[in-house]
Amino acid sequence: MASVPSVSYSITVRLEVPAGGRAVSQITHVVENAGGIVTALDVNTAGHETLRIDVTIATRDTEHAEAIATALETLDDIKIHKVSDRTFLMHLGGKIEMQSKVPLRNRDELSMAYTPGVARVSLAIARNPEDVRRLTIKRNSVAVVTDGSAVLGLGNIGPEAALPVMEGKAALFKRFAGIDAWPICLDTQDTDEIVRTVQIIAPAFGGINLEDISAPRCFEVEARLRDLLDIPVFHDDQHGTAICVLAALTNALRVVGKDIANVRIAMAGAGAAGTAILKLLMHAGARDVVVCDYRGAVHPGRDDLDDSLRWIAQHTNAAGYAGDLRGAVKDADVFVGVSAPAILTGDDIATMNDDAIVFALANPEPEVSPDEAREHAAVVATGRSDYPNQINNVLAFPGVFRGLLDAQADGVTQDMLLAAATALAEVVTESELGPNYIVPSVFHPDVSQRVAGAVREASGGRPRTEA
């Protein structure tokens, strides 16, 4: 897919230009001819002879930004003082901080917040450990844990490079659910070390959000931590994605008038996200599913099945289809992709049933061009922000953890995930629902609250079982 100018690659160029004449129109003309978009122009300082202006420009990528800056340098009587990448500016010094909730203005306040007064609180917790949730940050704190092995679509880039992403996750927790989240980037990719490390830091947190840990290790890490800890452990790449996909599919099926129990679903991707999506779709009633990975359909006759793929083979593909993804998509009602870019074409989507639903969620380049898919499918969703129906995990995880923390839950169940997906789908009203609006905006004021309430209610009085 050809990229388009994006705020993710926006730059601000500080220029000194003559106070009179056509300098501003020349600048705009050069930027547009180079394929950029001027999104803002501000006068920084003004004089009788010259103006210093800041021009903000959306570009396609780093090379495009450099080409635009070079083009501006060719203009007569215009001097470039500085070119700033706005995304890097946002990240300078990090995006989150810790601050005190109580005043420390004098000796009395200091003696209550810290020594000697704090000793009384510590002794109270020692006598009654349950008080730790009431008297500390534990009740509102989540650890965002990664080993840097599967960061976004960037792959195994390590813990330091993962930190900006984990900071961003923590910022989203605070913005959308008022939760204090802490980035924990581990310098190990050994499963035993990850499990042990999280286990021994867990007392400070009310929940653990596993993030960007590669499959299949992520399955074992999550399963073992859920057995060891008495707080919720939630792998967002799996379960956050699954919640959002089920919510979106629920509404897409409403649009086309079909039922999840009666549709044929073809899936591309059998990793962490794909497996979690599959399990939640089946928990919601899906019965006819074929899952494909890079080797084709998953079926019992394959000789390369690990434990996860074996589970998929045993619970899906009842007809024993052994072909490729294109064959699986033929006559399907729904396609869900969490795999690789450009593995299908519009012609493949044309072989699906009438009123087809296509969720091409590989990011930044989907499994099939959304524009091509739209020619044949009734509803199309992607992971991208520049198309309608963006499937974005921020719709799920803040509200899920808000509900888990408020309920003081000790685990996460499939019923909780199903409740979250149902609540998220219901945020879209009947009057709003349509092919281009099957999930609410991440900024919709009701999203986090509705999801949290549903999770809180689903957690009440239920025995602990694994999701």
C-alpha positions in Angstrom: 0.0 0.0 0.0 1.3 3.5 -0.8 1.6 5.5 2.3 0.0 8.9 2.8 1.2 11.9 4.8 0.6 11.2 8.5 0.9 13.0 11.8 3.2 10.2 12.9 5.8 11.6 10.6 5.0 15.3 10.9 7.8 17.9 11.2 7.9 21.5 12.3 10.3 23.6 10.2 11.4 27.0 11.6 12.0 29.4 8.8 13.1 33.0 8.5 11.3 34.7 5.6 11.0 38.3 4.3 8.2 40.2 6.0 6.6 41.2 2.7 6.1 39.3 -0.5 4.9 35.9 -1.4 7.1 33.8 0.9 4.3 32.0 2.7 2.5 31.0 -0.5 5.9 29.8 -2.0 6.5 27.6 1.1 3.0 26.0 0.8 3.5 25.5 -2.9 6.8 23.7 -2.5 5.5 21.5 0.3 2.4 20.4 -1.7 4.5 19.8 -4.8 6.7 17.5 -2.8 3.7 15.5 -1.6 3.4 16.9 2.0 0.5 18.7 3.7 0.9 21.9 5.6 -1.2 21.4 8.8 -0.2 24.6 10.7 1.7 27.8 10.2 2.5 30.0 13.2 4.5 33.3 13.4 7.1 32.8 16.0 8.6 36.3 15.9 7.9 39.3 13.7 10.0 42.2 12.6 9.9 45.0 10.0 12.2 43.1 7.7 11.7 39.4 8.5 9.4 37.0 10.0 10.3 33.8 11.8 7.6 31.2 11.2 7.0 27.6 12.3 5.5 25.5 9.5 4.1 22.1 10.6 4.0 19.5 7.8 2.6 16.0 7.6 4.9 13.7 5.6 5.0 10.0 4.6 8.2 8.9 6.3 11.6 10.1 7.4 13.0 10.2 3.9 10.0 12.2 2.7 10.5 14.7 5.5 14.1 15.2 4.6 13.2 15.7 0.9 10.7 18.4 1.8 13.2 20.2 4.0 15.8 20.0 1.2 13.2 21.5 -1.2 12.5 24.4 1.1 16.2 25.2 1.3 16.1 26.0 -2.5 13.8 29.0 -2.0 15.4 32.4 -2.4 15.5 34.7 0.7 14.3 31.9 3.0 16.5 30.5 5.7 15.9 27.3 7.6 16.8 27.6 11.3 15.6 24.2 12.6 13.7 21.0 11.5 12.0 19.2 14.4 10.4 15.8 14.3 7.2 16.2 16.3 7.0 12.6 17.4 10.5 12.6 18.8 9.8 15.9 20.5 6.8 14.3 22.3 9.1 11.5 23.6 11.9 13.7 24.9 12.4 12.8 28.6 9.7 10.2 28.4 5.9 10.5 28.4 4.9 9.6 31.9 5.9 10.7 35.4 5.2 9.9 39.1 3.8 12.6 41.3 2.6 12.7 44.9 -1.1 12.6 45.7 -0.6 14.2 49.2 0.9 17.5 50.1 4.4 17.6 51.7 4.5 21.2 52.7 5.7 21.0 56.3 7.2 18.7 59.0 3.8 17.4 60.2 2.8 16.3 56.7 6.2 14.7 56.1 6.0 12.8 59.4 2.6 11.3 58.4 3.5 10.5 54.8 6.9 9.0 55.8 8.7 8.3 59.0 7.6 7.9 61.8 3.9 7.8 60.9 4.2 5.4 58.0 5.4 2.7 60.3 1.9 2.5 61.8 0.5 1.8 58.4 3.1 -0.8 57.6 2.4 -2.6 60.9 -1.3 -2.5 60.2 -0.7 -4.2 56.8 1.6 -6.8 58.5 -1.2 -7.7 60.9 -3.9 -7.8 58.1 -2.3 -8.2 54.6 -5.7 -7.6 53.0 -5.4 -3.9 54.0 -2.6 -3.5 51.4 -5.2 -2.7 48.7 -6.9 -0.1 50.9 -3.8 1.6 52.2 -1.4 1.6 49.2 -1.3 2.1 45.5 -1.7 -1.6 44.9 -5.4 -1.2 44.3 -4.9 1.1 41.3 -1.6 -0.1 39.9 -0.7 -2.3 37.0 2.7 -3.6 35.8 3.1 -3.4 32.0 5.6 -6.2 31.4 7.6 -7.0 28.3 10.8 -8.7 27.2 11.0 -6.7 24.0 10.6 -9.8 21.8 7.6 -8.9 19.7 7.2 -5.1 19.9 4.4 -3.8 17.7 5.2 -4.8 14.1 8.9 -4.3 14.8 9.9 -7.7 16.0 12.6 -8.6 18.6 14.1 -5.2 19.3 14.9 -5.6 23.0 13.8 -4.1 26.3 15.3 -0.6 25.9 13.7 -0.1 22.5 10.4 -1.4 23.9 10.3 1.2 26.7 8.7 4.0 24.6 5.9 1.6 23.7 5.4 0.6 27.3 5.4 4.2 28.4 2.7 4.9 25.8 0.7 1.9 27.2 1.0 3.4 30.7 -0.1 6.8 29.5 -3.2 5.2 27.9 -4.1 3.4 31.1 -4.1 6.7 32.9 -5.9 8.7 30.2 -8.7 6.3 29.6 -9.2 4.5 33.0 -7.3 6.6 35.7 -5.0 3.6 36.4 -1.4 4.1 37.4 0.6 1.7 35.2 4.4 1.1 35.4 6.6 0.0 32.4 8.6 -3.1 33.4 11.1 -3.9 30.6 13.0 -7.1 31.3 16.5 -7.8 30.0 15.8 -11.5 29.5 13.8 -13.7 27.1 14.1 -16.8 29.3 10.6 -18.0 30.2 11.6 -19.1 33.7 13.3 -15.8 34.5 10.3 -13.8 33.2 7.9 -15.8 35.3 10.1 -15.6 38.4 10.7 -11.9 38.0 7.1 -11.0 37.7 6.2 -13.3 40.6 8.5 -11.5 43.0 7.5 -8.0 42.0 3.8 -8.8 42.0 3.0 -7.7 45.6 3.2 -4.1 44.6 0.6 -4.4 41.8 -3.1 -5.1 41.5 -2.7 -6.6 38.0 -0.2 -7.7 35.4 -0.5 -6.6 31.8 1.8 -8.8 29.6 2.8 -7.0 26.4 4.7 -7.7 23.3 6.1 -11.1 24.3 6.5 -13.4 21.3 4.6 -16.6 20.8 4.6 -19.4 21.8 6.5 -18.3 25.0 3.7 -15.8 25.8 1.3 -18.7 26.3 3.4 -20.4 28.9 4.4 -17.1 30.7 0.7 -16.2 31.1 -0.5 -19.6 32.1 2.2 -20.1 34.8 1.7 -16.6 36.2 -2.0 -17.1 36.5 -1.3 -20.3 38.5 1.2 -18.5 40.8 -0.5 -15.1 41.4 -3.6 -14.0 43.2 -4.0 -10.9 40.9 -5.3 -10.8 37.3 -2.7 -11.6 34.5 -3.8 -10.3 31.1 -1.9 -10.6 27.9 -3.2 -7.7 25.9 -1.8 -8.9 22.5 -4.1 -11.9 23.0 -7.1 -11.0 25.0 -7.3 -7.2 24.3 -7.3 -8.0 20.6 -9.8 -10.7 21.0 -12.3 -8.5 22.9 -12.1 -5.8 20.2 -12.4 -8.3 17.3 -15.5 -9.9 18.9 -17.1 -6.6 19.6 -16.5 -5.4 16.0 -17.7 -8.7 14.6 -20.8 -8.6 16.7 -21.8 -5.3 15.2 -20.7 -6.2 11.7 -22.9 -9.3 11.8 -25.8 -7.0 12.9 -25.1 -4.8 9.8 -25.4 -7.8 7.4 -28.1 -9.7 9.3 -26.1 -12.8 10.1 -25.6 -14.9 13.3 -22.2 -15.9 14.6 -23.4 -19.5 15.1 -24.2 -19.8 11.4 -21.3 -18.1 9.6 -18.2 -19.6 8.2 -15.0 -17.9 9.4 -11.6 -18.1 7.8 -8.7 -16.9 9.9 -5.1 -16.0 9.0 -2.7 -16.2 11.9 -2.4 -18.8 14.6 -0.1 -17.0 17.0 -0.9 -15.2 20.3 -3.6 -12.9 18.9 -5.1 -15.4 16.5 -5.4 -18.1 19.1 -7.1 -15.8 21.6 -9.5 -14.4 19.0 -10.4 -18.0 18.0 -11.1 -19.1 21.6 -13.2 -16.0 22.4 -15.2 -16.3 19.1 -15.9 -19.9 19.9 -16.9 -19.0 23.4 -19.4 -16.5 21.8 -20.9 -19.2 19.7 -18.8 -19.5 16.5 -18.9 -23.1 15.2 -17.5 -23.2 11.7 -13.9 -21.9 11.7 -10.8 -22.7 9.6 -7.5 -21.2 10.8 -4.5 -20.9 8.5 -0.8 -20.1 9.2 2.1 -19.7 6.8 1.9 -23.4 6.0 -1.9 -23.3 5.2 -4.9 -24.7 7.1 -4.3 -26.1 10.5 -5.7 -29.7 10.6 -4.9 -32.9 12.6 -2.9 -34.4 9.7 -0.1 -31.9 9.9 3.3 -33.1 11.2 4.4 -29.7 12.7 1.8 -29.2 15.4 2.9 -27.7 18.7 0.5 -27.7 21.7 -1.2 -24.6 20.6 -1.7 -25.6 17.0 -2.8 -29.1 18.1 -5.6 -27.5 20.2 -6.7 -25.5 17.1 -6.6 -28.6 15.0 -8.8 -30.5 17.5 -11.4 -27.7 17.9 -11.8 -26.3 14.4 -11.9 -27.3 10.7 -14.3 -30.1 11.2 -14.2 -30.9 7.4 -10.4 -31.4 7.6 -9.6 -28.8 4.9 -5.9 -29.0 4.1 -5.4 -26.3 1.5 -4.2 -22.8 1.6 -5.7 -19.5 2.8 -7.2 -18.6 -0.5 -9.2 -21.8 -0.5 -10.3 -21.3 3.1 -11.6 -17.8 2.2 -13.7 -19.1 -0.7 -17.4 -19.2 0.4 -16.6 -17.8 3.8 -18.8 -15.2 5.4 -16.0 -13.7 7.6 -12.3 -13.3 7.2 -10.2 -12.3 10.2 -6.5 -11.6 9.6 -3.8 -11.1 12.3 -0.9 -12.3 10.2 1.1 -10.8 7.4 0.7 -8.0 4.7 -0.7 -8.5 1.2 -1.4 -12.2 1.4 -4.9 -11.8 -0.3 -6.2 -9.8 -3.2 -9.6 -8.2 -4.0 -10.2 -11.2 -6.3 -9.9 -13.5 -3.3 -12.4 -11.5 -1.4 -14.8 -11.7 -4.4 -14.9 -15.5 -3.8 -16.5 -15.0 -0.3 -20.2 -15.2 0.3 -22.5 -12.3 -0.2 -22.4 -9.6 2.5 -18.9 -10.7 3.5 -17.1 -9.2 6.5 -13.3 -8.6 6.2 -11.1 -7.8 9.2 -7.6 -7.3 7.8 -5.7 -6.3 10.9 -2.0 -6.7 10.0 -0.4 -3.3 10.7 0.7 -1.1 9.0 0.0 -3.1 5.8 -3.2 -5.2 6.0 -3.6 -8.7 4.6 -5.6 -7.3 1.8 -5.9 -3.7 0.5 -8.9 -2.2 2.2 -9.8 -0.4 -1.0 -9.9 -3.6 -2.9 -11.7 -5.5 -0.1 -14.4 -2.8 -0.1 -15.3 -3.6 -3.7 -16.6 -7.0 -2.7 -17.2 -7.0 1.1 -20.1 -5.4 3.0 -18.0 -4.4 6.0 -14.2 -3.9 6.2 -12.1 -3.2 9.3 -8.3 -2.7 9.7 -5.8 -1.9 12.4 -5.1 1.4 10.7 -6.3 4.9 11.9 -6.7 6.2 8.3 -9.6 3.9 7.5 -13.0 3.5 9.1 -13.5 0.7 11.7 -10.1 0.7 13.3 -9.7 -2.3 15.7 -7.6 -0.8 18.4 -6.8 -2.5 21.8 -7.2 0.8 23.7 -10.9 0.2 23.3 -10.6 -2.8 25.7 -7.6 -2.9 28.1 -8.2 0.2 30.1 -11.8 -0.7 30.9 -11.0 -4.3 31.5 -8.4 -3.5 34.1 -10.6 -0.8 35.7 -13.2 -3.5 36.2 -10.7 -6.0 37.5 -9.1 -3.6 39.9 -12.5 -2.3 41.2 -13.7 -5.9 41.8 -10.4 -6.9 43.4 -10.5 -9.9 41.0 -7.9 -12.6 41.4 -8.0 -13.8 37.8 -9.5 -13.3 34.3 -12.2 -15.6 32.8 -13.6 -16.1 29.3 -16.9 -14.9 30.7 -15.3 -11.6 31.7 -13.8 -11.2 28.2 -17.1 -12.0 26.6 -18.9 -9.4 28.9 -16.3 -6.8 27.9 -16.8 -7.4 24.2 -20.6 -7.3 24.6 -20.4 -4.0 26.5 -18.0 -2.5 23.9 -20.3 -3.5 21.0 -23.3 -2.0 22.8 -21.7 1.4 23.0 -22.6 1.7 19.2 -26.3 2.5 19.2 -28.7 1.2 16.6 -29.0 4.7 15.0 -25.2 4.9 14.7 -24.5 1.4 13.5 -23.4 1.0 9.8 -20.8 -0.5 7.5 -18.4 2.3 8.4 -19.1 2.4 12.2 -19.0 -0.9 13.9 -16.8 0.1 16.9 -16.9 3.4 18.8 -14.1 5.9 18.8 -11.4 5.4 21.4 -12.3 8.8 22.7 -16.0 7.9 23.2 -16.7 8.9 26.8 -18.7 5.7 27.6 -16.2 3.1 26.4 -14.0 2.5 29.5 -16.9 2.9 31.9 -19.2 0.5 30.1 -16.4 -2.1 29.7 -15.3 -1.7 33.3 -18.9 -2.2 34.6 -19.4 -5.3 32.5 -16.1 -6.9 33.8 -16.9 -5.9 37.4 -20.3 -7.5 37.2 -19.0 -10.7 35.4 -16.3 -11.1 38.1 -18.7 -11.1 41.0 -19.0 -14.4 42.9 -17.5 -16.4 40.1 -15.0 -19.2 40.7 -11.5 -18.6 39.3 -11.0 -20.3 35.9 -8.5 -19.6 33.2 -9.5 -17.5 30.2 
